[in-house]
Amino acid sequence: MMDIENEKCGLGYKLLTPGPLTTTDTVKKEMLFDHCTWDDDYKRITLDIRKKLLELAQVSEKEYTVVLMQGSGTFGVESVLTSVVGDENKLLIVANGAYGERMEEIAEHAKVPYTIYREMYNQVPDAQKIAGILDADKEITHVAMVHSETTSGILNDVETVGKVVQERGLTMIVDAMSSFGGMEIPVKEWGIDFIISSANKCIQGVPGFSFIIANKEKLIQSKGKARSLSLDLYSQWETMNKDGKWRFTSPTHVVLAFAQALKELEEEGGIPARSRRYADNNRLLISKLGELGIRPYIGGRHQGPIITTFFYPENHRFSFQEMYDYMKERGYAIYPGKVTEADTFRIGNIGEIYKEDIQKVAELIKEFLEQKDMGGN
């Protein structure tokens, strides 16, 4: 268990966030090795990563392919939206949180033709409403939405929406940044053509690149549509698909760490085992904070297992910043709220986080509230 002395010794503190997250020492250790981007061994590592990601997505190499893209998850989302939606196309953005709204920012900035369907942050988008929008606007060719919306912790019904999109022969784009690798997502079965995630999320690597699992035929059709040089998805794939070499300088240390993280995912028991751990963490967290009278923002079956948004505790003297500092001093970092209409904070439970961590976090929150109620600093 991490404590104050560990933090002072440079071992850091545990991150109760949706990524970057707490990684294993063995993942960190891989970054001590300096690798050359032209080296055949390194290129083989890239090829192996791409193959393993296809397996996690439950798709075949014949129909799907993987593109690794330098930068954060947003770089991956921007790469897809600005590379596959041409000037002659139109994008429907489905948004019920900040990350759906970020897609709109990308489309605005890059002048991607789009329309948007907004839903309340605590409501899942309605597949039938989306069907109605698609039937009323025949210019729409692509639909993009977030799976696990970490603004609130809500888990959107991508499967149902994907079927609506697939039935109409349109292209489905999914931001699965904080869910891929931590939940089963049968990509083809759900009608997904492009799914985007990041190295520093549920696979438990470190920040530095995103990855896109793409319908190969639709990716090839996007050739020449990109609005950016460095974020050109097709050109990145064309170079990488030859022998594993990245088109521009790759984050070598991050790639090595990610390869190790994939091995550790397999050793844990794959996505089913990791998914159970995350879900168990989430249920325990909600239960323990419930005992303190702290309610989750998202109720019932739409609460995802990755991160939970909680209302500020009632009937207590409370300052989020003070609680954040109190917990950080004791080895844990949590997240401020991102919901605009309510006072909230967020706690994630992915990464190297286990039952004892959740129990400790609940204890620290209880101690903090008791201390504040007694007039302590």
C-alpha positions as CSV (number, residue, x, y, z in Angstrom):
1,M,0.0,0.0,0.0
2,M,1.3,3.4,-1.0
3,D,1.9,5.9,1.9
4,I,3.4,9.3,2.6
5,E,6.9,8.0,3.0
6,N,6.8,6.2,-0.3
7,E,5.7,9.4,-2.0
8,K,8.6,11.3,-0.4
9,C,11.0,8.5,-1.7
10,G,9.8,9.2,-5.2
11,L,7.5,6.2,-5.7
12,G,4.6,8.5,-6.4
13,Y,1.0,8.1,-5.4
14,K,-1.8,6.0,-6.8
15,L,-4.0,7.5,-9.4
16,L,-7.8,7.1,-9.0
17,T,-8.4,8.6,-12.5
18,P,-9.5,7.3,-15.9
19,G,-5.9,7.6,-17.3
20,P,-3.1,8.2,-17.0
21,L,-3.3,5.6,-14.4
22,T,-1.2,3.6,-11.9
23,T,1.0,1.2,-13.8
24,T,3.1,-1.8,-12.6
25,D,6.8,-1.5,-11.9
26,T,7.4,-4.0,-14.7
27,V,5.7,-1.8,-17.3
28,K,7.7,1.2,-16.1
29,K,10.9,-0.8,-16.2
30,E,10.5,-1.4,-20.0
31,M,11.0,2.3,-20.5
32,L,14.6,2.1,-19.3
33,F,15.7,0.6,-22.6
34,D,16.6,2.9,-25.5
35,H,15.4,1.6,-28.9
36,C,16.0,2.7,-32.5
37,T,12.9,3.3,-34.6
38,W,14.6,1.7,-37.7
39,D,15.6,-1.5,-35.8
40,D,14.0,-4.7,-37.0
41,D,13.4,-5.9,-33.5
42,Y,11.5,-2.7,-32.7
43,K,9.4,-2.9,-35.9
44,R,8.5,-6.5,-34.9
45,I,7.2,-5.2,-31.6
46,T,4.9,-2.8,-33.4
47,L,3.6,-5.5,-35.7
48,D,3.0,-7.8,-32.6
49,I,1.1,-5.0,-30.8
50,R,-1.1,-4.5,-33.9
51,K,-1.9,-8.2,-34.1
52,K,-2.8,-8.5,-30.4
53,L,-5.1,-5.4,-30.6
54,L,-7.0,-7.1,-33.4
55,E,-7.5,-10.2,-31.1
56,L,-8.7,-8.0,-28.3
57,A,-11.2,-6.4,-30.7
58,Q,-12.4,-9.9,-31.8
59,V,-11.9,-9.1,-35.5
60,S,-9.9,-10.7,-38.3
61,E,-6.9,-9.4,-40.1
62,K,-8.7,-9.9,-43.3
63,E,-11.4,-7.3,-42.5
64,Y,-9.7,-5.0,-39.9
65,T,-6.4,-3.4,-39.4
66,V,-4.7,-1.4,-36.7
67,V,-3.0,2.0,-36.9
68,L,-0.9,3.4,-34.1
69,M,-0.8,7.2,-33.9
70,Q,1.6,9.4,-31.9
71,G,0.0,11.6,-29.3
72,S,-2.8,11.5,-26.8
73,G,-6.2,9.9,-27.3
74,T,-7.6,13.2,-28.8
75,F,-4.9,12.9,-31.5
76,G,-6.4,9.6,-32.5
77,V,-10.0,10.9,-32.5
78,E,-8.9,13.9,-34.6
79,S,-7.0,11.7,-36.9
80,V,-10.1,9.6,-37.6
81,L,-12.6,12.4,-37.9
82,T,-10.3,14.5,-40.2
83,S,-9.1,11.6,-42.3
84,V,-12.2,9.5,-43.1
85,V,-15.0,12.2,-43.2
86,G,-14.5,13.9,-46.6
87,D,-15.8,17.2,-47.8
88,E,-18.5,15.3,-49.7
89,N,-19.6,13.5,-46.5
90,K,-21.5,14.6,-43.3
91,L,-20.9,13.5,-39.8
92,L,-23.4,13.0,-37.0
93,I,-21.8,13.6,-33.6
94,V,-23.6,12.0,-30.6
95,A,-22.7,13.9,-27.5
96,N,-23.7,13.5,-23.8
97,G,-20.5,14.8,-22.3
98,A,-17.3,16.8,-22.7
99,Y,-15.6,14.2,-25.0
100,G,-18.5,14.0,-27.4
101,E,-18.4,17.8,-27.4
102,R,-14.7,17.7,-28.1
103,M,-15.5,15.9,-31.4
104,E,-17.6,18.9,-32.3
105,E,-14.6,21.2,-31.6
106,I,-12.5,19.0,-33.9
107,A,-15.1,19.1,-36.6
108,E,-15.4,22.9,-36.3
109,H,-11.7,23.5,-36.4
110,A,-11.1,21.2,-39.4
111,K,-14.2,22.3,-41.2
112,V,-15.6,18.8,-41.3
113,P,-19.3,18.9,-42.4
114,Y,-21.4,17.8,-39.3
115,T,-24.5,18.0,-37.3
116,I,-24.9,17.1,-33.6
117,Y,-27.4,15.3,-31.4
118,R,-27.0,16.4,-27.8
119,E,-28.2,14.5,-24.8
120,M,-28.1,15.4,-21.1
121,Y,-24.9,14.3,-19.3
122,N,-26.8,11.9,-17.1
123,Q,-28.8,10.3,-20.0
124,V,-27.7,7.8,-22.6
125,P,-28.3,8.8,-26.2
126,D,-31.5,7.2,-27.7
127,A,-30.9,4.9,-30.6
128,Q,-34.3,5.5,-32.0
129,K,-33.8,9.3,-31.9
130,I,-30.5,8.7,-33.8
131,A,-32.4,6.5,-36.3
132,G,-34.9,9.3,-36.8
133,I,-32.1,11.8,-37.4
134,L,-30.4,9.6,-40.0
135,D,-33.7,8.9,-41.8
136,A,-34.5,12.6,-41.9
137,D,-31.0,13.7,-43.1
138,K,-29.8,11.5,-46.0
139,E,-26.6,13.6,-46.3
140,I,-25.2,11.9,-43.1
141,T,-22.6,9.3,-43.9
142,H,-20.8,8.9,-40.6
143,V,-21.8,8.7,-37.0
144,A,-19.4,9.2,-34.1
145,M,-20.0,8.7,-30.3
146,V,-18.2,8.0,-27.1
147,H,-18.6,4.6,-25.4
148,S,-17.4,5.3,-21.8
149,E,-18.0,9.1,-21.3
150,T,-15.6,9.9,-18.4
151,T,-17.3,13.3,-17.9
152,S,-19.9,11.5,-15.9
153,G,-18.9,7.9,-15.9
154,I,-21.9,6.9,-18.0
155,L,-21.7,3.9,-20.3
156,N,-23.4,4.6,-23.6
157,D,-25.2,1.9,-25.6
158,V,-22.8,1.7,-28.5
159,E,-24.1,-1.7,-29.5
160,T,-27.7,-0.6,-30.2
161,V,-26.6,2.6,-31.9
162,G,-24.1,0.6,-34.0
163,K,-26.9,-1.6,-35.3
164,V,-29.0,1.4,-36.3
165,V,-26.0,2.8,-38.2
166,Q,-25.1,-0.5,-39.8
167,E,-28.7,-1.1,-41.0
168,R,-28.4,2.1,-43.0
169,G,-25.1,1.3,-44.5
170,L,-23.3,4.2,-42.8
171,T,-19.9,4.4,-41.1
172,M,-19.7,4.0,-37.3
173,I,-16.9,5.7,-35.3
174,V,-16.4,5.0,-31.6
175,D,-14.3,6.8,-29.0
176,A,-13.6,3.8,-26.6
177,M,-10.8,5.7,-24.9
178,S,-11.5,4.5,-21.4
179,S,-13.2,1.2,-22.1
180,F,-11.3,-0.7,-24.7
181,G,-9.2,-3.4,-23.0
182,G,-11.3,-3.1,-19.8
183,M,-14.6,-4.4,-21.3
184,E,-15.5,-6.8,-24.0
185,I,-16.2,-4.9,-27.2
186,P,-16.8,-7.2,-30.2
187,V,-16.1,-4.6,-32.8
188,K,-17.6,-6.1,-36.0
189,E,-20.6,-7.5,-34.2
190,W,-21.4,-4.1,-32.8
191,G,-21.2,-2.5,-36.3
192,I,-18.1,-0.4,-35.5
193,D,-15.9,0.6,-38.4
194,F,-13.4,2.7,-36.5
195,I,-12.7,2.4,-32.8
196,I,-10.2,4.6,-31.0
197,S,-8.4,4.1,-27.7
198,S,-5.1,5.1,-26.0
199,A,-2.0,3.4,-24.6
200,N,-2.6,4.8,-21.1
201,K,-6.1,3.5,-20.4
202,C,-7.4,0.0,-19.7
203,I,-4.5,-1.8,-21.2
204,Q,-2.5,0.0,-18.5
205,G,0.4,1.4,-20.5
206,V,1.7,5.0,-20.3
207,P,0.8,8.1,-22.3
208,G,2.3,8.6,-25.7
209,F,0.2,7.1,-28.5
210,S,-3.4,6.3,-29.4
211,F,-4.5,3.4,-31.6
212,I,-7.2,3.0,-34.1
213,I,-8.8,-0.4,-35.1
214,A,-10.2,0.2,-38.5
215,N,-12.4,-1.5,-41.1
216,K,-9.7,-2.1,-43.8
217,E,-12.0,-1.4,-46.7
218,K,-13.3,1.9,-45.3
219,L,-9.8,3.0,-44.3
220,I,-8.6,2.4,-47.9
221,Q,-11.5,4.4,-49.2
222,S,-10.4,7.4,-47.1
223,K,-7.1,7.8,-49.1
224,G,-6.6,11.4,-50.0
225,K,-9.3,12.9,-47.6
226,A,-7.0,13.8,-44.7
227,R,-6.9,17.5,-43.7
228,S,-3.6,17.0,-41.8
229,L,-0.2,15.8,-42.7
230,S,0.9,14.2,-39.4
231,L,-2.6,12.9,-38.6
232,D,-3.3,11.4,-42.0
233,L,-4.7,8.0,-40.9
234,Y,-4.4,6.3,-44.3
235,S,-0.8,7.4,-44.9
236,Q,0.2,6.3,-41.3
237,W,-1.3,2.9,-42.0
238,E,0.3,2.6,-45.5
239,T,3.8,3.1,-44.0
240,M,3.2,1.0,-40.9
241,N,1.6,-1.8,-42.7
242,K,4.7,-2.6,-44.7
243,D,7.0,-3.7,-41.9
244,G,5.9,-2.0,-38.7
245,K,7.8,1.2,-39.2
246,W,6.1,4.4,-38.0
247,R,5.8,7.2,-40.5
248,F,7.4,9.8,-38.2
249,T,9.4,9.4,-35.0
250,S,7.5,7.1,-32.6
251,P,7.5,7.2,-28.8
252,T,9.8,4.2,-28.5
253,H,9.8,3.9,-24.7
254,V,6.0,4.1,-24.6
255,V,5.7,1.4,-27.2
256,L,7.9,-0.9,-25.2
257,A,5.9,-0.3,-22.1
258,F,2.7,-1.0,-24.0
259,A,4.0,-4.3,-25.3
260,Q,4.7,-5.3,-21.7
261,A,1.2,-4.1,-20.6
262,L,-0.4,-6.3,-23.2
263,K,1.5,-9.3,-21.8
264,E,0.3,-8.4,-18.3
265,L,-3.3,-8.1,-19.5
266,E,-3.0,-11.7,-20.8
267,E,-1.4,-12.9,-17.6
268,E,-4.2,-11.4,-15.6
269,G,-6.7,-13.5,-17.6
270,G,-7.4,-11.2,-20.5
271,I,-10.3,-8.7,-20.8
272,P,-12.8,-10.9,-18.9
273,A,-10.6,-11.0,-15.7
274,R,-9.7,-7.3,-15.9
275,S,-13.3,-6.4,-16.5
276,R,-14.3,-8.3,-13.4
277,R,-11.7,-6.5,-11.3
278,Y,-12.8,-3.1,-12.6
279,A,-16.5,-3.9,-12.0
280,D,-15.8,-5.2,-8.5
281,N,-13.8,-2.1,-7.7
282,N,-16.6,0.1,-8.9
283,R,-19.3,-1.7,-7.0
284,L,-17.3,-1.6,-3.8
285,L,-16.6,2.1,-4.3
286,I,-20.2,3.0,-4.7
287,S,-21.2,0.9,-1.8
288,K,-18.6,2.3,0.6
289,L,-19.3,5.9,-0.3
290,G,-23.0,5.2,-0.1
291,E,-22.4,4.3,3.6
292,L,-21.1,7.8,4.0
293,G,-24.2,9.3,2.3
294,I,-22.3,10.2,-0.9
295,R,-24.5,9.5,-4.0
296,P,-23.4,8.7,-7.5
297,Y,-24.4,11.1,-10.3
298,I,-25.3,8.3,-12.6
299,G,-27.8,5.7,-11.3
300,G,-28.4,2.1,-12.0
301,R,-27.4,0.2,-15.1
302,H,-25.9,3.1,-17.1
303,Q,-23.1,3.6,-14.6
304,G,-19.9,2.3,-16.2
305,P,-17.2,0.4,-14.4
306,I,-14.4,2.8,-15.2
307,I,-15.0,6.0,-13.3
308,T,-17.8,7.3,-11.1
309,T,-19.0,10.8,-10.6
310,F,-20.3,11.6,-7.1
311,F,-22.3,14.5,-5.8
312,Y,-20.6,16.5,-3.0
313,P,-21.5,15.1,0.4
314,E,-24.5,16.7,2.0
315,N,-24.6,17.9,5.6
316,H,-20.8,18.2,5.8
317,R,-18.3,21.1,5.7
318,F,-16.7,20.3,2.3
319,S,-14.1,21.6,0.0
320,F,-13.0,19.4,-2.9
321,Q,-9.5,21.0,-3.0
322,E,-9.0,20.3,0.7
323,M,-10.1,16.7,0.3
324,Y,-7.9,16.3,-2.8
325,D,-4.9,17.6,-0.8
326,Y,-5.7,15.4,2.2
327,M,-5.9,12.3,0.1
328,K,-2.9,13.1,-2.1
329,E,-0.8,13.5,1.1
330,R,-1.8,10.0,2.0
331,G,-1.0,8.3,-1.3
332,Y,-4.1,8.8,-3.6
333,A,-5.1,11.3,-6.2
334,I,-8.7,11.7,-7.3
335,Y,-10.4,13.8,-10.0
336,P,-12.5,17.0,-9.8
337,G,-15.9,17.0,-11.4
338,K,-16.5,17.8,-15.0
339,V,-20.3,18.0,-14.9
340,T,-21.4,21.6,-15.3
341,E,-24.8,21.7,-13.6
342,A,-23.9,20.0,-10.4
343,D,-21.1,20.0,-7.7
344,T,-19.3,16.7,-8.2
345,F,-16.0,14.9,-7.9
346,R,-14.8,11.8,-9.7
347,I,-13.0,8.6,-8.7
348,G,-11.6,6.2,-11.2
349,N,-10.8,2.6,-10.4
350,I,-8.8,1.3,-13.4
351,G,-5.1,0.6,-13.5
352,E,-3.2,-1.2,-10.8
353,I,-6.0,-0.6,-8.3
354,Y,-7.5,-3.3,-6.1
355,K,-10.0,-3.9,-3.4
356,E,-7.7,-2.7,-0.6
357,D,-7.1,0.5,-2.5
358,I,-10.9,1.2,-2.7
359,Q,-11.3,0.4,1.0
360,K,-8.5,2.8,1.9
361,V,-9.9,5.6,-0.3
362,A,-13.3,5.2,1.5
363,E,-11.6,5.3,4.8
364,L,-9.7,8.5,3.9
365,I,-12.8,10.2,2.8
366,K,-14.6,9.3,6.0
367,E,-11.6,10.5,8.1
368,F,-11.6,13.8,6.1
369,L,-15.3,14.5,6.6
370,E,-15.1,13.7,10.3
371,Q,-12.2,16.0,10.7
372,K,-13.9,18.8,8.9
373,D,-17.1,18.4,10.8
374,M,-15.1,18.7,14.1
375,G,-13.7,22.0,12.8
376,G,-10.3,20.7,11.8
377,N,-8.1,22.0,8.9
